[in-house]
Amino acid sequence: MDRPMVKVLRDAASDPDIPLPAYATPGAAGADLRANFEPERRAQGVILAPGARALIPTGLRLHIPDGHEAQVRPRSGLALRHGVTLANSPGTIDSDYRGPLGVILLNAGDAPFAVRHGDRIAQMVVAPVTRVRFGAAGALGTSRRGAGGFGSTGCG
């Protein structure tokens, strides 16, 4: 099967020694994204205080194929061990966006967290997108669930 290609361009100030997004294992759905700070911030990185959030640069720009999107998702190990997650999860990168790829990290933990140059900070999943049509309706069809929302289907 021919896999779609995401073209990756490094920003001029990015560190070329930081790997491009890559899958850690053959079964991984998400490719790791890494912090890639500008030269003046590489030594110190960013310290996220509890409750703080910051836009962490990856040093990359993407050309995602038409009909696809990239979703930026938290890394489960960072979330479990440190309470570090994404402020907008999943973050969506549209196929027509060509700007810098940044990751909004949020420290929901109880201790400061250091983001260092080259750290794996998130994962990116590329998936097909279905674009639908929207039309006004006078009524909606019925369903077993109906209007039941948050928790209406029970526990377990």
N, C-alpha and C positions, 0 to 999 in steps of 0.2 A: 504494500500500500504506500502510495506517495504521500508523505507528510507535508503539511503546509510549512512554509518558511517564514519566520519572523526575522526581519532584517534589523540588526542592532548597530547603532552608531554611537561611538564614545564621544562624550563632550570633550572639548579641547583641554580643559583643566583636569580631566579624570586621570586616574592612575591606570596605565595599561597593564600593570601586573595583577590587578584585581580581575578574577575570571568573569567571563560573560555568564549570564544565567545558565544553569546546568541542573540536570536531574541527578540527585544523589544516589539513586538506586534504579535498577531496570524497571521496577514497578511504581516508581514515584509519579504522581499526577502533577505535582508542582515543581517548578524549577526554582532553585534558590536564588534570591536577590541579595546582594551584598552592599554594605555601606561603602561609598567611595567619595571621601571628603576632598574638598579643594586643598591644594598644597599647604596653605596656612593653617588648616584645621586638622591635618592628618595626625599630628603627634598627640593632640589632646582629645580628639573625637568630640562626643557630646555626653554630658551627664544629665540623665533624666531624673528629676526629683519625683517622689511619689505624687501622683496626680497630674504630672506635667506631660505635655506632648510636644513633639518636634518633627519638622519635616526633614527626613534624612535623605540626602542625595545618593543616587546610585551611579551617577556619572554617565547614564545611558539615555538614549532616545530610541524609540521603536517604530518600525513600520510593520504593523499587524495586517495580515491579509484581509481583504474585503470579506465580509460575511463571518468574521471572527471578532472576538474581544479577548482581552487579557484581564483576569481577575487577580488582584493582589490580596493575599490572605495571610493571617498570622502564622507564625511557626509555633506549633504546639508545645515544644520544649521551653521556649521563652515564656509562653503564657503560663505554663504549669509551674516552672521553677522561679520565675521572677515577676509574674503578673504583667508582663509586657505584651501588648497586643496592638491592633491597629484601630485608630479612631474611626475609620470608615471601612468596616469590613463586611463584605469584600469591597475593595476599591476597584472600580471599573476603568479600564483603559480602552477607549474606543479606537476602532481601526483607522480613523482619520486624524487622530491626535499625533503630533510629531514633536511635542515639547519635551522638556526634561522629565524623566521618571523619578519621582520622589515617593518616599514611603512615610506616612504619618504614623509614627510610633507613639503609643500612649503607655505610660507607666501606671498601671492600676495596682501595683504592688505597694508594699509598705517600706521599701528601702530604695535609695538611689540606685540607678542602673546605668552603667557605662556602655555606650555604643562606641566601639572602636573601628577604626579604618579597616575594612576588609571583612568585618563581622557579617555573618548570614543574618539578615534582619526580617525577611519575609519570604513567601513563596508565591510564584506566579503560575496560574493555570490559564492556558489558552484554550478557548472553546468556541464552537460554532454559535452563531446568533440567529434566532428566528425573528424576523421583523414581521409584525402582524398589522392588520388594518384595525382601526377603531371606528365603531359606528354607534350612533345614539340608538337606544332601544326604549320602547314604551313599557316593557316589562321584561323580567328575566325568567328563564325556565326554572323549574323547581329542582331541588336535590334533597337527598336524605339529610344532609347536614344543615341545609338552609342558611340562615344568617348567624348561626352559632360561631363565635370567634374564640379568642384566647382561652384555651383550656376546655372548650366545649365538648371535645371528643373523649374526655376522661383522662385518667392516669393509667400508666402501665401498659 
